[in-house]
Amino acid sequence: MPHDGVIGPHPHAHHHHHHRRDDTASSRHAPTRRAVLAAGAGVLASQVPMAAQAQVVERMARAAIDWLATLDEKRRAQAVIAFADAERENWHYVPRSRRGLALRDMSESQRARAMAVLESGLGRGGMARVQGVRHLEDVLRQRQGAWRDPDNYALTLFGAPGAYPWGWRFEGHHLSLNVAAVAADRIAVTPAFWGANPARTADGFRLMGAVEDLGHELIRGLPEPLRRAAVIGDRSLGDIIAGPGRERDLGAPRGLALGEMDASARNRALAIIEGFLDALAPDVAAVQRQRVQDAGAASLRFAWAGPLDDGRAYYFRLHGTATLIELDNSQNDANHVHSVWRDLAADFGRDALADHYRRQPHR
């Protein structure tokens, strides 16, 4: 079924229902395809000291504590859920009510502090993308009515910030950001879902346009034998496969391994990954680049389904032992994007949690 998405305001843009100027401005800060491609070429270059991760975790805890300090007892009870609660892994990108505290139920100062929690993990590009999703929800609101609500995005804390493990989620229609701080120097930031309906607005705004274009350039630029290896279907698959609870439905990676590509094609594939990493704060992104490197980027496989010409429904993915990125543009006459980044070993911090409980048996 068709879905779409949205998110909350930037801390410096508190106007409740005057999104267009801010969102249009923020879209100009979204990374271009060229910038993403240039960054992707160096995606495997970083070594991340544990001290840097510790700084990220401390920054997140400070922002979350500051937000909690603005909430009264009732709102705090809505906002905080036990880390072990099954709700923490109950993610989705459809329009629905969510546990946590929605933007529409916050004061302006509470919203500003909530956005500071997002900014503790997201960079300028990520906050601009958040604004862009919100802008698209406002577009849908004008078309479909008030049930499309740019303020129906909830921030939820799991556990107590600074007392490990703890985490946060920011989620609503077409958006799901999930962060787990498993220890003072261990964080996880997946699953991360970004959606766009429309994928291209009448004024040309494309939330995921840089990543979409890289996929097309990669498949079109491959020599014919390699393209045949990459194509897994002549029609789009119709949606992402690894939605909530379905991350194992893909089976073994299929398609063309990055190690079989020339440097130009491989850099485009890495730049697709960078299209998700560049939403993060630079130090958070560096940690995730290291994970991609450690899992073996050359063994990632690129797969494409659908025709290669513009304006037709298509799907592509990068899939390895840990990294999974999917992007589908099929619905609404190929003008509705769903995209997801998953870490098959560490979604919700599962790998670090397993280590944590092995080393520190809990009674």
C-alpha positions as CSV (number, residue, x, y, z in Angstrom):
1,M,0.0,0.0,0.0
2,P,1.2,3.5,-0.6
3,H,3.1,5.2,2.2
4,D,4.7,8.6,2.7
5,G,6.8,10.4,5.3
6,V,7.8,13.5,7.4
7,I,9.7,14.9,10.4
8,G,10.0,17.8,12.8
9,P,11.3,21.3,12.6
10,H,14.9,22.5,12.9
11,P,15.6,24.1,16.2
12,H,16.0,27.4,14.5
13,A,12.7,27.1,12.6
14,H,10.0,27.0,15.2
15,H,7.1,28.2,13.1
16,H,4.4,25.6,13.5
17,H,2.7,25.8,10.1
18,H,5.0,27.9,8.0
19,H,7.3,25.3,6.7
20,R,7.7,26.1,3.1
21,R,10.4,28.9,3.3
22,D,12.5,26.9,5.7
23,D,12.1,23.6,3.9
24,T,12.9,25.1,0.5
25,A,16.0,26.7,2.0
26,S,17.1,23.5,3.7
27,S,16.7,21.6,0.5
28,R,19.4,23.8,-1.0
29,H,21.8,22.4,1.6
30,A,21.0,18.8,0.7
31,P,24.1,17.1,-0.7
32,T,24.2,17.0,-4.5
33,R,24.9,13.9,-6.5
34,R,28.4,15.2,-7.3
35,A,29.2,15.9,-3.6
36,V,27.9,12.5,-2.6
37,L,30.0,10.9,-5.4
38,A,33.2,12.7,-4.3
39,A,32.6,11.7,-0.7
40,G,31.9,8.1,-1.6
41,A,35.3,7.8,-3.3
42,G,36.9,8.0,0.2
43,V,34.3,6.1,2.1
44,L,36.7,3.5,3.4
45,A,39.4,5.7,4.6
46,S,38.7,6.3,8.2
47,Q,39.9,4.7,11.5
48,V,37.7,5.7,14.4
49,P,39.2,5.8,17.9
50,M,37.0,4.7,20.7
51,A,37.4,8.1,22.3
52,A,35.6,9.7,19.3
53,Q,32.7,7.3,19.8
54,A,32.6,8.1,23.5
55,Q,32.3,11.8,22.6
56,V,29.3,11.0,20.4
57,V,27.5,9.0,23.1
58,E,28.2,11.7,25.7
59,R,26.8,14.4,23.4
60,M,23.7,12.4,22.7
61,A,23.1,11.8,26.4
62,R,23.5,15.5,27.2
63,A,21.0,16.5,24.6
64,A,18.5,13.9,25.7
65,I,18.8,14.9,29.4
66,D,18.3,18.6,28.4
67,W,15.1,17.6,26.5
68,L,13.8,15.6,29.5
69,A,14.4,18.6,31.8
70,T,11.8,20.6,29.8
71,L,9.1,18.0,30.2
72,D,6.5,17.8,32.9
73,E,5.7,14.5,34.6
74,K,2.9,13.6,32.2
75,R,5.0,14.3,29.1
76,R,8.0,12.5,30.5
77,A,5.9,9.4,31.1
78,Q,4.9,9.5,27.5
79,A,8.5,10.1,26.3
80,V,10.4,7.4,28.2
81,I,10.0,3.7,27.7
82,A,12.1,0.9,29.2
83,F,15.1,-0.1,27.0
84,A,14.0,-3.8,27.1
85,D,10.5,-3.0,26.0
86,A,9.6,-4.6,22.7
87,E,8.5,-1.2,21.4
88,R,12.1,-0.3,20.8
89,E,12.2,-2.6,17.8
90,N,8.7,-1.8,16.7
91,W,9.7,0.5,13.9
92,H,7.7,1.4,10.8
93,Y,7.4,4.1,8.1
94,V,3.6,4.1,7.6
95,P,1.4,6.9,9.0
96,R,0.2,5.8,12.4
97,S,0.3,6.9,16.0
98,R,3.5,6.0,17.9
99,R,4.5,5.7,21.5
100,G,6.7,8.6,22.6
101,L,6.0,12.3,22.5
102,A,4.9,13.8,19.2
103,L,6.0,17.2,18.0
104,R,2.4,18.4,18.1
105,D,2.3,17.8,21.8
106,M,5.4,19.8,22.6
107,S,5.9,23.5,23.4
108,E,8.2,25.5,21.1
109,S,11.1,25.2,23.7
110,Q,10.5,21.4,24.0
111,R,10.6,21.1,20.2
112,A,13.9,23.0,20.1
113,R,15.4,20.6,22.6
114,A,14.0,17.6,20.8
115,M,15.6,18.8,17.6
116,A,18.9,19.1,19.5
117,V,18.6,15.4,20.3
118,L,18.4,14.8,16.5
119,E,21.3,17.1,15.9
120,S,23.4,15.1,18.3
121,G,23.4,12.3,15.8
122,L,22.6,14.0,12.5
123,G,24.7,16.5,10.5
124,R,23.6,19.4,8.4
125,G,22.6,17.1,5.5
126,G,20.5,15.0,7.8
127,M,18.7,17.9,9.4
128,A,18.0,19.3,5.9
129,R,16.7,15.9,4.8
130,V,14.5,15.8,7.9
131,Q,13.1,19.3,6.8
132,G,12.6,17.9,3.3
133,V,10.5,15.0,4.5
134,R,8.4,17.4,6.5
135,H,8.0,19.6,3.5
136,L,6.7,16.6,1.5
137,E,4.2,15.8,4.2
138,D,3.0,19.3,3.9
139,V,2.6,18.8,0.2
140,L,0.5,15.7,0.9
141,R,-1.5,17.7,3.5
142,Q,-2.5,20.2,0.9
143,R,-3.6,17.4,-1.5
144,Q,-5.2,15.0,0.9
145,G,-6.3,16.9,4.0
146,A,-5.3,17.5,7.6
147,W,-4.8,13.8,8.5
148,R,-1.4,14.3,6.9
149,D,0.3,16.0,9.8
150,P,3.9,17.3,9.7
151,D,3.9,17.4,13.5
152,N,2.9,13.7,13.9
153,Y,6.5,12.7,14.5
154,A,7.4,11.3,17.9
155,L,10.7,11.3,19.8
156,T,11.0,8.4,22.2
157,L,13.7,7.6,24.7
158,F,14.4,4.1,25.7
159,G,16.0,3.7,29.1
160,A,17.8,6.5,31.0
161,P,20.3,8.7,29.0
162,G,23.8,8.0,30.2
163,A,22.9,4.8,32.0
164,Y,23.8,2.0,29.5
165,P,22.2,0.7,27.5
166,W,19.8,3.4,26.4
167,G,18.6,4.8,23.1
168,W,16.3,7.1,21.1
169,R,14.0,7.0,18.1
170,F,12.5,9.7,16.0
171,E,9.8,8.3,13.8
172,G,6.7,9.1,11.7
173,H,5.4,8.7,8.3
174,H,8.2,7.9,5.8
175,L,10.9,8.4,8.5
176,S,12.4,6.1,11.1
177,L,15.7,6.9,12.9
178,N,16.8,4.5,15.5
179,V,19.8,5.0,17.8
180,A,21.1,2.7,20.6
181,A,23.9,3.7,22.9
182,V,24.9,0.2,24.2
183,A,28.0,1.4,26.1
184,A,29.9,4.6,26.7
185,D,31.7,4.0,23.4
186,R,29.3,1.8,21.3
187,I,26.4,3.2,19.3
188,A,24.2,1.8,16.6
189,V,22.2,4.0,14.2
190,T,20.1,1.5,12.1
191,P,17.6,0.8,10.9
192,A,17.3,4.2,9.1
193,F,14.4,4.7,6.7
194,W,13.8,7.8,4.4
195,G,10.8,8.1,2.1
196,A,9.7,10.6,-0.4
197,N,6.2,11.1,-1.9
198,P,6.4,12.7,-4.3
199,A,9.9,11.7,-5.2
200,R,10.1,14.8,-7.4
201,T,7.9,17.8,-6.6
202,A,6.5,20.3,-9.2
203,D,9.3,22.7,-8.4
204,G,12.0,20.0,-8.9
205,F,12.8,19.1,-5.2
206,R,14.0,15.5,-4.9
207,L,14.6,14.3,-1.3
208,M,16.7,11.2,-2.4
209,G,17.6,12.5,-5.9
210,A,21.4,12.2,-5.5
211,V,21.1,8.5,-4.4
212,E,18.5,7.8,-7.1
213,D,20.8,9.2,-9.8
214,L,23.8,7.3,-8.6
215,G,21.9,4.0,-8.9
216,H,20.9,4.9,-12.5
217,E,24.4,6.0,-13.4
218,L,25.9,2.8,-11.9
219,I,23.7,0.3,-13.8
220,R,23.8,2.3,-17.1
221,G,27.6,2.7,-17.0
222,L,28.4,-1.0,-16.5
223,P,29.6,-3.0,-19.6
224,E,27.0,-5.4,-20.9
225,P,28.3,-8.6,-19.3
226,L,28.6,-7.0,-15.8
227,R,25.2,-5.3,-16.2
228,R,23.6,-8.7,-16.9
229,A,25.2,-10.0,-13.6
230,A,23.7,-7.0,-11.7
231,V,20.1,-7.2,-13.1
232,I,17.9,-9.5,-11.1
233,G,14.6,-8.7,-12.7
234,D,13.2,-6.8,-15.7
235,R,10.5,-5.3,-13.5
236,S,10.8,-3.4,-10.2
237,L,10.2,-5.4,-7.1
238,G,7.5,-2.9,-6.1
239,D,8.9,-1.9,-2.7
240,I,11.8,-2.5,-0.4
241,I,12.0,-6.1,0.9
242,A,13.7,-5.6,4.2
243,G,10.9,-3.8,6.0
244,P,10.2,-4.2,9.7
245,G,11.0,-7.8,10.7
246,R,11.9,-8.8,7.2
247,E,15.6,-8.2,7.0
248,R,16.3,-11.9,6.4
249,D,13.8,-12.3,3.6
250,L,16.4,-11.3,1.0
251,G,18.5,-14.4,1.5
252,A,22.0,-14.5,0.2
253,P,23.3,-11.4,-1.6
254,R,22.7,-11.4,-5.3
255,G,24.0,-9.3,-8.2
256,L,27.4,-7.9,-9.1
257,A,30.2,-7.7,-6.5
258,L,31.9,-4.4,-6.0
259,G,35.2,-6.2,-6.3
260,E,34.3,-7.0,-10.0
261,M,33.6,-3.4,-10.9
262,D,36.1,-0.8,-12.2
263,A,37.0,2.1,-10.0
264,S,34.4,4.4,-11.5
265,A,31.5,2.0,-10.9
266,R,32.8,1.0,-7.5
267,N,33.0,4.7,-6.5
268,R,29.4,5.2,-7.5
269,A,28.4,2.2,-5.4
270,L,30.3,3.5,-2.4
271,A,28.7,6.9,-3.0
272,I,25.3,5.3,-2.6
273,I,26.3,4.2,0.8
274,E,27.6,7.7,1.5
275,G,24.2,9.0,0.6
276,F,23.0,7.5,3.8
277,L,26.1,8.2,5.9
278,D,26.1,11.9,5.0
279,A,22.8,12.3,6.9
280,L,24.8,11.7,10.1
281,A,27.0,14.0,12.1
282,P,30.6,13.6,10.7
283,D,31.9,11.7,13.8
284,V,28.9,9.4,13.8
285,A,29.3,8.8,10.1
286,A,33.0,7.9,10.6
287,V,32.0,5.1,13.0
288,Q,29.7,3.7,10.4
289,R,32.2,3.9,7.6
290,Q,34.5,1.8,9.7
291,R,31.8,-0.8,10.1
292,V,31.3,-0.9,6.3
293,Q,35.1,-1.4,5.9
294,D,35.3,-4.0,8.6
295,A,32.5,-6.0,6.9
296,G,34.4,-6.0,3.6
297,A,33.0,-3.5,1.1
298,A,34.5,-5.4,-1.9
299,S,32.1,-8.3,-1.2
300,L,29.0,-6.1,-1.3
301,R,26.8,-6.9,-4.3
302,F,24.8,-4.4,-6.3
303,A,21.5,-5.6,-7.7
304,W,19.0,-3.9,-10.0
305,A,15.4,-4.7,-11.0
306,G,13.4,-2.8,-13.6
307,P,14.0,-1.0,-16.9
308,L,16.9,1.5,-17.2
309,D,15.1,4.4,-18.9
310,D,13.9,7.5,-16.9
311,G,10.4,7.6,-15.5
312,R,10.0,3.9,-15.1
313,A,9.5,2.0,-11.8
314,Y,12.8,0.5,-10.6
315,Y,14.5,-0.9,-7.5
316,F,18.2,-1.4,-6.5
317,R,20.1,-2.6,-3.5
318,L,23.6,-3.0,-2.1
319,H,23.8,-6.2,0.0
320,G,26.6,-7.8,2.0
321,T,27.1,-9.8,5.2
322,A,26.3,-6.7,7.3
323,T,25.4,-3.7,5.1
324,L,22.1,-3.6,3.3
325,I,20.8,-0.5,1.4
326,E,17.6,-0.7,-0.6
327,L,15.9,2.0,-2.7
328,D,12.6,1.5,-4.5
329,N,10.7,4.0,-6.7
330,S,7.6,2.2,-8.0
331,Q,4.4,3.6,-6.5
332,N,2.5,6.6,-7.8
333,D,3.9,6.1,-11.4
334,A,7.5,5.9,-10.2
335,N,7.3,9.1,-8.1
336,H,7.4,7.7,-4.6
337,V,10.7,6.5,-3.0
338,H,11.2,4.1,-0.1
339,S,14.8,3.7,1.0
340,V,16.3,1.9,4.0
341,W,19.8,1.3,5.4
342,R,20.2,-1.7,7.7
343,D,23.1,-3.2,9.5
344,L,22.3,-6.9,9.5
345,A,24.6,-7.5,12.4
346,A,24.0,-4.4,14.5
347,D,20.4,-3.1,14.0
348,F,19.2,-1.7,17.3
349,G,22.7,-2.4,18.7
350,R,22.0,-6.2,18.8
351,D,25.7,-7.2,18.3
352,A,27.0,-4.9,21.1
353,L,24.1,-5.9,23.4
354,A,25.0,-9.5,23.0
355,D,28.6,-8.7,24.0
356,H,27.4,-6.6,26.9
357,Y,25.3,-9.3,28.4
358,R,27.9,-12.0,27.9
359,R,30.5,-9.9,29.8
360,Q,28.1,-8.6,32.4
361,P,25.7,-11.4,33.4
362,H,22.4,-9.8,34.6
363,R,20.5,-11.5,37.4
